[in-house]
Amino acid sequence: MTWLACNTRPDLSHFTASASRASKNPNKGQLKLVRLSVGYLIANPKMSITFDGTGIDEIRLEAFTDAGESKTIFSQNLPRTDATNSRHTSGYVLSMGSGAIAWKSKQQTRTVGSICHGEYTAAHLCLEEIKFVAELLGDVGFPQTRTIMFIDNQATIELMLANTSLKKHDKVTLHILQEAVEDRIVIPVYIPGDVNIADLFTKANPHKEEIWIKLINQIIGKNITAIENRKLIYDIVKENYSSTNMVSELNSADKLWNHIREKHIIT
């Protein structure tokens, strides 16, 4: 299942990452959960990723990142002294038109002291994937600039857009993110948590079923065209790219959107 989660089934990522950490000493309850996941696969064999490029004349990345709660369904029986109980989970998704092309759910390597700290740690992990995919796209003739990185934490965005950091902890990570903004690699944009698809990589079933299904469909490109997906993304930018979270030379949502589209249009 881990192979499936990493290569073909992003909807399994958080579950399999949590299950792997419990594999050393599983209990009966955890084994039951694993059997239920096999049943989920049997009941939903066609949750494959669909890529649709109809009506799209541009090649550009969009990234979604999030950091989630420490505990999972597999950590309930761990002793409270276990440090992994207090570590956030980082999650990200990269898409290009429709359908995910890269994703990850990974427990952070150390305990952090705030939600903001967890969020920019997750953003740093996402940035590394953006750099890799952007370099690959550049090598085949589609150079990327200012990939939109959707984050559901305003404090993290403000820190990324600041020239200096007031946070005493983890300044290196913050400065890497700030330099990525200055170098026009990414631009952070706020996204509400209930429409952030990366949320599914940090929590187990965090939403009501109908919302969960909608987000999963957006991740795998099911029942949504590339045009519809771009419209969703534009609406998020239009509603949330505000004066507190924007770069000076792109001081409106339309300017940001037009700038990115013009840079990535296929000629």
C-alpha positions in Angstrom: 0.0 0.0 0.0 2.9 2.3 0.6 3.9 2.0 -3.0 0.4 2.7 -4.1 0.2 5.8 -1.9 3.5 7.2 -3.2 2.9 6.4 -6.9 -0.7 6.1 -7.9 -3.2 6.7 -5.0 -2.6 10.0 -3.2 -5.8 9.4 -1.1 -3.9 6.7 0.8 -0.9 8.8 1.7 -1.7 10.0 5.2 -3.1 6.6 6.2 -0.1 4.6 4.9 2.4 7.0 6.4 0.7 6.6 9.8 0.4 2.9 9.5 4.1 2.5 8.6 5.1 4.2 11.8 3.0 1.7 13.8 4.4 -1.4 11.9 7.1 -2.2 14.5 4.6 -3.2 17.1 1.1 -3.2 15.8 -1.9 -4.1 18.0 -5.2 -5.8 17.0 -7.0 -2.5 16.6 -4.3 -1.2 14.2 -4.4 -4.4 12.1 -8.1 -4.0 11.8 -7.7 -0.5 10.4 -5.2 -1.9 7.8 -7.8 -4.5 6.8 -10.4 -1.8 6.4 -8.0 0.1 4.1 -7.7 -3.0 1.9 -11.5 -3.1 1.8 -11.5 0.6 0.8 -9.2 -0.3 -2.1 -11.4 -3.2 -3.2 -14.5 -0.9 -3.0 -12.8 2.0 -4.9 -10.5 0.4 -7.5 -10.8 3.3 -10.0 -9.6 6.2 -8.0 -6.8 6.7 -10.6 -5.4 10.1 -11.5 -6.9 11.8 -14.6 -5.0 14.5 -16.4 -7.0 16.9 -18.6 -5.5 19.6 -20.6 -8.5 20.6 -22.7 -8.7 24.3 -23.2 -5.4 25.0 -21.4 -2.7 26.8 -23.3 -0.2 27.1 -20.5 2.1 24.8 -18.5 2.4 25.9 -14.9 2.6 24.4 -11.4 0.3 25.0 -8.5 1.3 23.9 -5.0 -0.8 23.3 -1.9 0.9 22.8 1.5 -0.3 22.2 5.1 0.8 21.0 8.5 -1.6 19.0 10.6 -2.3 17.6 14.0 0.3 15.4 15.7 -1.8 12.4 16.7 -3.2 9.8 14.2 -5.5 6.9 14.5 -2.4 4.7 14.8 -0.7 6.7 17.6 -3.6 6.5 20.1 -2.0 3.7 22.1 1.5 5.1 22.2 2.8 6.2 25.6 2.4 9.9 26.2 6.1 10.2 26.7 6.7 9.2 23.0 8.0 12.3 21.3 6.3 11.4 18.0 3.0 12.2 19.6 3.9 15.9 19.5 5.3 16.1 16.0 3.2 17.7 13.2 2.7 16.1 9.8 3.7 17.9 6.7 1.6 17.5 3.5 1.8 18.9 0.0 0.3 18.4 -3.4 1.6 19.7 -6.8 -0.8 19.9 -9.7 -0.5 21.1 -13.3 -3.8 21.8 -15.0 -5.7 19.0 -13.3 -4.7 15.9 -11.3 -1.8 15.7 -8.9 1.7 15.1 -10.2 3.5 15.0 -6.8 2.4 14.6 -3.2 3.7 13.7 0.2 2.5 13.1 3.8 5.4 13.0 6.2 5.8 13.4 9.9 8.2 16.3 10.8 11.5 15.2 12.2 11.2 17.3 15.4 8.7 18.9 17.7 7.8 22.5 17.0 6.5 25.1 19.4 3.7 26.6 17.3 1.3 26.0 14.4 3.1 28.7 12.4 6.4 26.8 12.9 4.8 23.6 11.7 3.3 25.4 8.7 6.6 26.9 7.4 8.4 23.6 8.0 5.8 22.0 5.7 6.2 24.9 3.2 10.0 24.3 3.1 9.4 20.6 2.3 7.0 21.7 -0.5 9.5 24.2 -1.8 12.1 21.5 -2.4 9.6 19.5 -4.5 8.7 22.7 -6.4 12.4 23.4 -7.3 12.8 19.8 -8.5 9.7 19.7 -10.7 10.3 23.3 -12.0 13.9 22.4 -13.0 12.6 19.3 -14.8 10.0 21.4 -16.6 12.6 24.0 -17.5 14.8 21.3 -19.1 12.0 20.2 -21.4 11.1 23.8 -22.5 8.6 25.0 -19.9 10.5 27.3 -17.5 8.5 28.1 -14.4 8.4 31.4 -12.4 6.5 32.3 -9.3 4.7 29.1 -8.6 1.7 29.8 -6.4 2.1 28.1 -3.1 -1.3 28.0 -1.3 -0.9 28.0 2.5 -3.8 28.2 5.1 -1.7 30.0 7.7 -1.5 33.8 7.4 1.4 34.1 9.8 3.6 31.9 7.7 2.8 33.9 4.6 3.7 37.2 6.3 7.0 35.7 7.4 7.8 34.5 3.9 7.1 38.0 2.5 9.1 39.8 5.2 12.8 40.7 4.6 13.7 39.7 8.2 12.4 37.3 10.7 11.4 38.0 14.3 11.2 34.3 15.0 14.2 33.2 16.9 13.8 29.5 16.1 14.6 28.0 12.7 15.7 31.2 11.0 17.5 29.2 8.2 14.2 27.6 7.0 12.5 31.0 7.0 15.3 32.6 5.1 15.2 29.9 2.5 11.5 30.5 2.0 12.1 34.3 1.9 14.8 33.9 -0.7 12.5 31.7 -2.8 10.0 34.6 -2.8 12.7 37.1 -3.7 14.1 34.9 -6.4 10.6 34.6 -7.9 10.5 30.8 -7.4 7.2 30.9 -5.4 4.7 33.3 -4.2 2.6 32.4 -1.1 -1.2 32.9 -1.3 -3.7 32.3 1.5 -6.2 29.5 1.1 -9.0 28.6 3.6 -8.4 25.3 5.3 -11.7 23.7 4.1 -10.6 24.1 0.4 -6.9 23.3 0.9 -6.4 19.9 -0.8 -3.1 19.4 1.1 -5.3 19.1 4.3 -6.1 15.5 3.3 -2.4 14.7 3.6 -2.1 15.8 7.2 -5.3 14.5 8.8 -7.5 11.4 8.5 -10.9 12.3 7.1 -10.8 15.9 8.3 -14.0 17.0 6.7 -17.6 15.9 6.2 -17.9 13.2 3.5 -19.2 15.4 0.7 -16.3 17.9 1.2 -13.8 15.1 1.5 -15.0 13.5 -1.8 -14.8 16.9 -3.5 -11.2 17.5 -2.4 -10.2 14.0 -3.4 -11.8 14.5 -6.9 -9.8 17.7 -7.3 -6.6 15.9 -6.4 -7.1 13.0 -8.8 -8.8 15.1 -11.5 -12.0 13.2 -11.4 -15.3 14.8 -12.5 -13.4 18.1 -13.0 -11.9 19.6 -16.1 -8.7 21.6 -16.4 -10.8 24.7 -17.1 -12.9 24.1 -14.0 -9.9 23.5 -11.9 -8.2 26.7 -13.1 -11.5 28.6 -12.3 -11.4 27.2 -8.7 -7.8 28.3 -8.3 -8.5 31.7 -9.8 -11.4 32.2 -7.4 -9.2 31.4 -4.4 -6.6 33.9 -5.5 -9.2 36.5 -6.2 -10.8 36.1 -2.8 -7.6 35.8 -0.7 -4.8 37.7 -2.3 -5.1 40.7 -0.1 -3.0 43.8 0.8 -1.5 42.0 3.8 -0.2 39.1 1.7 1.0 40.4 -1.6 4.2 41.5 -3.3 4.5 45.1 -4.2 5.0 44.7 -8.0 1.9 42.5 -8.2 -0.5 44.5 -6.0 -3.7 42.8 -7.1 -5.1 39.4 -7.7 -5.6 40.1 -11.5 -2.0 41.3 -11.9 -0.7 38.2 -10.2 -2.9 35.9 -12.3 -2.0 37.7 -15.6 1.7 37.8 -14.8 1.9 34.0 -14.1 -0.3 33.1 -17.1 1.8 35.2 -19.5 5.0 33.7 -18.2 3.8 30.1 -18.7 1.8 30.4 -21.9 2.7 27.8 -24.6 4.2 29.6 -27.7 
